[in-house]
C-alpha cells in the first residue's frame, strides 16, 4: 500500500513539474506588497487567538469555577481564529502558497527517493 501511494504521489503532474523545475523559495526574497504582509500577519494572529486563547479560557473557567466560560467561549474563540486565518489567506493570495507547496512537494519527493525518469 505504501509503495502504491508513493508511486501515485510521484506520478502527479504537480510533483513531477516541481522536481523538473527545481522549485525553490527564491520568490520570498523580494519585498512583499502590503496586502501580503497583512495576510501573513492575520494568519500569524490567528494562531495566537487559536489554542492559546482557548487554553486561557480553560484556566479562567477552572479559576472561576464556571465551565460555561470554556464551553461557550472555547468554540467561539476557535471559530474566530479560523475566520481570521481565512481572511489572512485571502489577503496573502495564492502566489506564495503555490510557491511554498511546490517547494515542499519537490523536497518531499526527493527525500522519498524520487528521481526524474531518464528521457
N, C-alpha and C positions, 0 to 999 in steps of 0.2 A: 504494500500500500504506500509506504514511504517513497519508494523509488518511482512509483506511478505519479505521485503528487509532485515530486521534484521534476520529473520529465515534463509534466503539464506546465509547471511554472516556467521551465526553461523554454518551452515552445511558444509562449505568448509573445506576440509582437512587441509589447511594451518592454519586456526584459531583453529580448534579442536586440532591439534598437538601442536600448540603454547601454548594453555591453558594446555593441558595434560603434556607437558614437562616443564611447568612453565618458559617459555623463559624469559631470563633476559639479562642484558648488561654486564655481568661479563667478556666477552671476550675483552672489551675495557680497562680492567685493565692492560693487557700485553702490552709491548712496541711494537708499530707497526714498520714494516720494512720501510726503507727509501722510497721505492716506494709508500707505502700507505700514508706516510706523504706528499710526492709530490702530490699525488692525492687529498688529502684533502686541501692542500694549493692552488692548482689550482681551486678547487671548491669554496673556500672562495674568491679567487681573482676574480672569475667570477662575484660574487655579487658586488664587488667594481666597475667593469667596466660595469655593467649592468645598472640599473636605475639611480644610482648617476651620471655616466658619461653622460647618455642621458639628465638628468636634467641640468647638467653643460653646455652641448651643447645648450640646450634651452635658458639658461640665456645668453650665449655668442651670440646666434642668435638675441636675443632681443637687447642686448647691441650694437652689430654691425649693427643692422637693416638689417640683411641678413637672411631671412628664409631658404635659401638653406643649411645653416650650420646645422640646425636641420633636414631638410627634407632629406638630404643625410647622414649626419653623425650619426643621431639617429639610423636608421635601420642597418647601417654598424656596429656601436658600439655594439648595442644589439645583432646582429648576431654573432659578435666576442665573446661576453660573453657566448653565447650558445656553441660555439665551444670549448672555454676554459673549460666550465663545463663538456662537454662530454669527453674531454681529461682527466680531473680530475677523472671522473667516471671510465674511462679505467684504469688509473694507480691505483686507490684505489681498484679496483676489486669488486667482488660480495660478498665476505665473510662478510664484515662489513655491507653492505647494507642489506643482508639477516638477519643478527643478529638483526639489528635495526628494520626491518619490522616485524619480528616475535614477538619482544618485544611489538611493537606498536599494533599489532593485538591482543595480549593477553590482554594488558591493556585496549584497546578499548572494547573488548568483555566483560571483567569483569565489566567495568564501565556501560555497557549497560545491565548488568544483566545476562550474560550467565554463566551457571554452567554446568560442565560435567555431562552427563547422568549417573545415577547410574547403575552399572552392577552387 
